[in-house]
Amino acid sequence: MRSFLETVATSARTADLSLIGMSRQRFKHEWRDLIPALTAAVALAAGVTPAWERVVSERLFRDSKMLGRVRSHIVALLVRADPRWEGVPPEEATELLEAYGVRRKPGLIRCAGAAMLRVGDAVYRLEDFTPAAHLPDSWAGAWVEALAEVKIRQVTTVENEYPFLAYVEEAGGPAALGARGEVAVYTAGFPTPALVAALSLLSERATEASFRHWGDADVGGMRIWWFLRSRLRRPIALFRTTAEWISTEATRGGRSLSGIERAALERLRAEIETAGGTDVPSACEAIAALLRYGVKIEQERY
């Protein structure tokens, strides 16, 4: 963040605001929003105690609504400053602040599978929640223990909501997923810190389980996979969004990659090539396919 701000300051002296995605004309109209947005971006990059958006806003600005008013500017700045999101279009990162601990919705583990959760004196069957369970993230410990107890064999994370629901339906529902030893988890784009912590704990407890991720065939999808992979510190196979699928679907068209997205994919490939693991070659092949065909494809295409 310090490096980003220094570069912004240097560029601003010559009225070059391209680094923050603004033209001079737009800056003239929106500079008042940019100042609190920069303040919030710096604070979030440094780390804040996870809290509701209005609580974080009050702490930063003594105004509980300010952060909400400049949210889009904060997201745009973080996407450009934080290398984890390099190349992700700001419009595809609307919920990104969750990854920094800013909550707008109750923390939930949205999943489908079969297991017996023991919460206090109560017992819940995960498969009774159809089409999927929406569990409070405070139940993460009970959720992990339940899945470890049934010796879960497959954990499938899914980026978008409708593909997640379609996948559960295609499998025959939560009970059918459970019968084959699988749990499906909806990440809602970039997963929240609480969900990442729950998945990390599950990875530690269910040591025999394999993990895989189904996301969009674009910079954001690959970044989400790499984000999960880096946090869980274990191989996570690409599911469905493979080089073969991209090659097949690219002939049917897709949205063109921008120059920024192409550069981001190149740098991401260089970054992950140095990581060991069985999942790295297929990820590099998927990125190569995206670059070869020059298009991005949403997972809803599947």
MOQUI-V700601 format. One record per pair of residues at least 24 apart in sequence whose ideal C-beta (glycine too) atoms are under 6 Angstrom apart, sorted by the first residue. I is the first residue (numbers start at 0). GAP is how many residues later the second one is. If there is no record, write none. Layout:
# MOQUI-V700601
i=I gap=GAP
i=I gap=GAP
This chain:
# MOQUI-V700601
i=0 gap=41
i=0 gap=44
i=0 gap=80
i=3 gap=77
i=20 gap=55
i=32 gap=37
i=32 gap=40
i=35 gap=30
i=35 gap=34
i=36 gap=33
i=36 gap=36
i=36 gap=37
i=36 gap=40
i=39 gap=27
i=39 gap=34
i=40 gap=33
i=40 gap=36
i=40 gap=37
i=43 gap=56
i=47 gap=53
i=49 gap=51
i=51 gap=51
i=52 gap=49
i=52 gap=51
i=55 gap=46
i=85 gap=178
i=86 gap=132
i=86 gap=173
i=86 gap=174
i=86 gap=177
i=87 gap=131
i=87 gap=132
i=87 gap=135
i=91 gap=128
i=94 gap=94
i=95 gap=94
i=97 gap=94
i=98 gap=91
i=100 gap=92
i=106 gap=30
i=106 gap=87
i=107 gap=26
i=108 gap=26
i=108 gap=28
i=108 gap=34
i=108 gap=89
i=109 gap=24
i=109 gap=76
i=110 gap=72
i=110 gap=74
i=111 gap=56
i=111 gap=62
i=111 gap=65
i=111 gap=72
i=112 gap=61
i=112 gap=64
i=112 gap=65
i=112 gap=70
i=113 gap=61
i=113 gap=64
i=114 gap=31
i=114 gap=32
i=114 gap=35
i=115 gap=30
i=116 gap=25
i=116 gap=29
i=117 gap=24
i=126 gap=47
i=126 gap=48
i=126 gap=51
i=130 gap=34
i=130 gap=37
i=131 gap=36
i=136 gap=57
i=139 gap=58
i=143 gap=57
i=143 gap=58
i=143 gap=61
i=146 gap=36
i=147 gap=57
i=147 gap=58
i=151 gap=29
i=151 gap=31
i=151 gap=54
i=151 gap=57
i=152 gap=28
i=152 gap=56
i=153 gap=27
i=153 gap=28
i=153 gap=56
i=154 gap=28
i=154 gap=54
i=154 gap=56
i=155 gap=28
i=155 gap=56
i=156 gap=28
i=156 gap=30
i=156 gap=56
i=157 gap=28
i=157 gap=56
i=158 gap=28
i=158 gap=56
i=158 gap=57
i=158 gap=65
i=159 gap=139
i=162 gap=136
i=162 gap=137
i=189 gap=34
i=195 gap=35
i=199 gap=32
i=202 gap=29
i=202 gap=31
i=210 gap=25
i=211 gap=25
i=211 gap=27
i=213 gap=25
i=213 gap=26
i=214 gap=26
i=215 gap=82
i=215 gap=83
i=216 gap=24
i=216 gap=29
i=216 gap=80
i=217 gap=78
i=218 gap=42
i=218 gap=45
i=218 gap=46
i=234 gap=42
i=234 gap=43
i=234 gap=44
i=235 gap=43
i=236 gap=42
i=237 gap=44
i=237 gap=45
i=237 gap=48
i=239 gap=62
i=242 gap=42
i=242 gap=43
i=242 gap=46
i=245 gap=43
i=246 gap=42
i=248 gap=48
i=248 gap=52
i=249 gap=43
i=249 gap=45
i=253 gap=41
i=253 gap=42
i=253 gap=43
i=254 gap=41
i=255 gap=38
i=255 gap=39
i=256 gap=37
i=256 gap=39
i=264 gap=25
i=264 gap=26
